[in-house]
Amino acid sequence: MGVHVVGLSHHTTPLPIRERVTLDGPELHEALHALHGAGAAEVVIFSTCNRTEIYARDDADDAAAGAAHAFLRARGGLSEEDAGRFVYTRSDDAAARHLFRVVSGIDSLVLGEPQIQGQVRSAYESAASQNGRERTAGPILSRLFETALSVGGRVRAETRLGAGAASVPSAAVALARKIFGSLQGRSTVIVGAGEMGELTLQCLLDEGVSGVVVANRTAQRAENLVARLGGEAATFERLPELLRTASIVACATAAPHHVISADMVARAFREGRKEPMLLLDIALPRDVEPGAGSIDGVFLYDVDDLQQVVDSTLAQRRGEIDRADAIIGHGVSEFMTWYRGRSVVPVIQALRGHAEQLRQAELERALRSAHLDPQTAAAVDVLTKQLLNKILHAPTTRLREAAKDGREGEVAEAARYLFGLDEMGGQD
Amino acid sequence: MVTILHGVALLGYLAAGVLQTVSFAGERAEVPRGGVLLIGGAALVQLGALVAFGARFGELPLVGLGPSLSTLAFLIALFLLFATIASDARPVGLVLLPVIVALLAAALLIGVRPSGEPLAFSGAWFSFHVVLAFVGVAGFAFAFAAGLLYLLQFRELKSKRFGRIFRFFPALNTLDRLGRSSAVVGFCALTAGLALGWAWTIRFRGTFAMGDPQVIWGALTWVVFAGVLGARIGGAGSNRRAALVSVWGFALVVLAYVVLRLAQAGGAAFL
C-alpha cells in the first residue's frame, strides 16, 4: 500500500529506449486507463523526451508498482535484465522527494530548466481531467502533484536554480543584453540558415529584436527560414552593407573559412558606424576572423566563450542545490504528514462507527425497559454521547500523533486488534 | 534632533551599502528590492534632518562645511534613488553609497551647524546659486559612478570574463545612458549656478574675482564637465572615452577641491 514512482530517465536509460517508451496524446490516455484498471487506485504519467515516469497509488499491496513496471518493460521491449538496469522504483517519501526534485529542475538534463514545471502540470492535468472518462488522479496524487508544483514554485522564487543562461543560444541573448540592455528593436543579421542559427534567431526574436536579415550562401535556404520566422533573406554579397547597421550579427555557417574578415568589420566602422557591434560566432570552424574582436566597439564571442557563460551559470546553479533540497525536504515532510494522517482516518471512522452502533443499541434497550419520559431520555442520550466522546478522544489523538511520527501502521493495527474492528466486518 | 536624524540616515545608507556589497560578493544577479527601500528611507530621514536644521537655525543648510556636505550627500542620494527607480541602475550604489556615507560621516564629525560666518552674497539668489552648483556636483558624482561601472563592465566583456561583475552590473548601454543623462543635468545646473554667482559678483563687486579658490574650483569643474560631454562627440569609441573622462575628471575635481580647501584654511562658506 502506498504511492510509487516507476520510471526511466536520461540518468539511467539511453535515448533510443527512452524514445520507444515516450507517451503522448491518445496513447497517454490509454495507458492511464489501462494502469487504472490494472491495480492502480490512482495514476499520473509524466512523459517527455528525457523521462517517462508513472506515479501510482495502490490500496492493498504493491500491485500498482508491479503493473507500472510491467507496462514500461513491455512498451520498451526490455529484457528482464535491461528492465532491472534502466527502470527505477521509489515509494512513499522517496517517491514524493523524487517528484519534487523533478519539478524543481534538479533532476533535469539541464539543471534548473524552466520548462519542467509546465510539463509536470500538463501531465497532472491530463490525469485529473475527465475528458468523458473516469479521472485517474484521485485525492492523494492530486495532493502530491499540487504540493510538488507549489514546492517547484518556491524553489524557483527562493533560489537561483533557474537563473542565468544555460544553453548556447540563451548565452548569446545574455551577452546581447549585457551590451545593449533591452533588445527591443535591435537590428539583427543571422549568417547561415542552419539549425544553430535558427535556434539563436528564435531566442533573439523572443527578446524583441527586429529588422532581421538572414544571409546565406544560397538564397533558397535563407528564404525557407525567413518564411518560418519572418525577416528578410539575403546572400553573402550584402554582408559589408549589413555590418554597417546591424547591432547583433550571429554567424553559424558550415563554411570551411572565415565569412567575415576583420577588415570587413573595420571598414564598417570607418564608413560611419557608431554603435557597438555584437559578433556571435557560433560556427565550427569559426566564421569570423578573430582579429575583428580587437576593434574598439566590437564584442566578438565564439562558441567556447558562449559555453563559458553556460558553464558559469550551471556552476552557480549547482551551488543552489542544497538550498533547493532544504525546501524540498520541508515539502516532503508536509506531504507525508498529511498522507500518513489520511491513512489512519479509516481506522478512526471504524472505531467511532463501532462505538456509536454499540451506544445506539444499548440506549434503545435501556429506553425500552425503563420507560423514561422524553426529557430524561434526551438527557441520557446526551450523557452517553459525551461519555463516548471522552472515551474515544485519547485513542483518536494517539492515532493521529502516531501518523505524524510514521508509526501509523503498527498503532492502527493495535487499535483494530484491541477494539475488534476487523471482527466487525471491516467498516473502514 | 538634527544630529540624531543625520545619524539614522547614515545608518540607513550604510545598511544599503552593505546589502549591495553582500549581493555583489554573493554573486547575485541583482540587489534585492529592499536595497532601494533602504536608500529611499534614509533619504527621507535625511530630508527630515535638513528641514529640522532649517527650522532650528532659521537658514538653509548651504553654508558651512558640515551642512554643505550633508546637502551634497542628500542630492547624490536623490540622483541614486531616482535612477534606481527609473532603471536597472541599482548597482551604481556600489560606488555612490560609500561616497554618500563618507560625506555624511564627515558632516557629522565636523558638526551639522551653521558656520556663523557673515556672508555678503546671501538670500534667495545665493540659495539658487549654491543648490544649482550642488546639483551639478551631484550629477558629476553620478556620471563618475556610472562611468566607473561602464569601464569595469566593458573590460569584463572585452576580456570574456563572465564573473560577478558580468552578472551584477547593468548593461553597457544602460550605464552609458545614465552617465550621459546625469552629465547633461549636472552640467546645465552647474552652468546656471556659476552664472548666478558670477552675475552677482560682477553686479555688486564689479569684478570676476578670479583669484578666489571657490571660483577657480567652480571654473575647473565646469571645464572638466564640458570635457566629459565633449568626449561623447565622435565615432564608435566615444562612449568608452566619455566614461574614462568622467572617472578621471571627477578624480581631478576632487583632488583640486582638497588642495584648494587646504590652501584656504577657515573658509567655511566654501563647500
Interface residues (C-beta under 8 A of the other chain):
Chain A: R160 A163 G164 L175 R177 K178 I179 F180 G181 F269 G272 R273 K274 E275 P276 G293 I295 D296 G297 F299 Y301 D305 Q308 V309 S312 Q316
Chain B: E27 R28 A29 D88 Q153 L157 K158 K160 F162 G163 F166 R167 P170 A171 L172 N173 T174 R177 G235 A236 G237 S238 N239 R240
